[in-house]
Amino acid sequence: MDFELTEEERMLKDTVARFVDREVIPLAPEIDDQERFPEENFRAMADMGLFGISIPEAYGGSDAGFFSCVLVMEELMRGCVSTGNTYGAHAILCAENIYRNGNNAQRKKYLPALISGEKIGALAITEPEAGSDALSLRTRAVKEGDKYLLTGTKMFITNGPLADVMVVYAKTNPEAGPKGISAFIVEKDFPGFSTGKTLKKMGVRGSPTGELIFENCEVPAENLLGGENKGLNVLMSGLDRERILWSIAPIGVAQGAFDLAFKYAAERRQFGKSIISFQMMQQILADMATDIQAGRVLAYWAASNAASGKRVRLDASYAKLFCAEAGVRAVGNAVQVFGGYGFIREFPIERMYRDVKGIEFGAGTNQIQRLIIMRELMGRMNKPSA
């Protein structure tokens, strides 16, 4: 098992790291304070080709693979969680989803504009009454002639208030339960679609999150993604990759917090010497570094398995659970290093602490990850041996 980056992967990571240091980090306080979409960063990421790195060149991408997306996400989250959140929802949950599950006509129609940043993408699963229990969604899709009519409401949708193109899940056969779900590509100008309220959040405030409303929204039949009543496969494979992407996210935040805390501890003097010389402070920093490295290895392992085409339901939940808790723990320790200054908005650690907490909920809460892990383990235990 070798997680040594290739030369191309290392160059990509270094390039994104320089972009984060020069452009993303200086802008992060303003984005958070004004609660605005990181337009400058979005345009720069498009110009760098980051939105299509896992998509073949035929559709405007660079075909670098899913593992490269994880490397990009790690660096973006180090600098600005709002920017990283926007990237993930647009490039992976929407664009890559359409590539993996769409037909050639759908790919040619939607991917170039998403990859170039001309259009903003989103994924719409969660509903007011269907959060952790995603399969209980109530949005309905009824076929009439050459179109489907979608009716329902989606909630907590990242990029939702600004999205031009959305992958939306709805029930086409309610009696069939999870096997009656279908996925659709919806454009914001389709009749019957509108955006509801934009949600005010504790953290990740520059990543717009909102409500989507479908009132007999007219979706052309050719925008059915993956086949009627085949949405469960689309949804679950997408969730696995989403969980892996959002497992490296808190590790990226934690790395950014560690870098700041280590520097502060080396410079801050108390009782005549820098506080990094105190054994208790060294223990805090050592625990942070260990959490970060363990989480990184677990996320890379899950990403590598996903990139090779393996089934990664268990891998993804292992990574998401551990990394979410390790990330929150590490950033919390960074606040302790800064002491009272870590509680003041003038210092970036305060923003990071608010932001990293929100990652625990995305792609399934920690409790949901534990349920998935046990379901997978019990399924393996009950499987008859060959």
Buried (B, 14 or more C-beta within 10 A) or exposed (E): EEEEBEEEBEEBBEBBBEBBEEBBBEBBBEBBEEBEBBEBBBEBBBEBBBBBBBBEEEBBBBEBBBBBBBBBBBBBBBBBBBBBBBBBBBBBBBBBBBBBBBBEEBBEBBBBBBBBBEBBBBBBBBBEEBBEEBBEBBBBBEBEEEBBBBBBBBBBBBBBBBBBBBBBBBBBEEEEEBEBBBBBBBBBEBEBBEBBEBBEBEBBBBBBBBBBBBEBBBBBEEBBBBEBBBBBBBBEBBBBBBBBBBBBBBBBBBBBBBEBBBEBBEEBEEEEEBBBEBEEBEEBBEBBBEBBEBBBBBBBBBBBBBBEEEEBBBBBBBBBBBBBBBBBBBBBBBBBBBEEBBEEEEBBBBBBBBBBBBBBBBBBBBEBBEEBBEEBEEEEEEEEEE
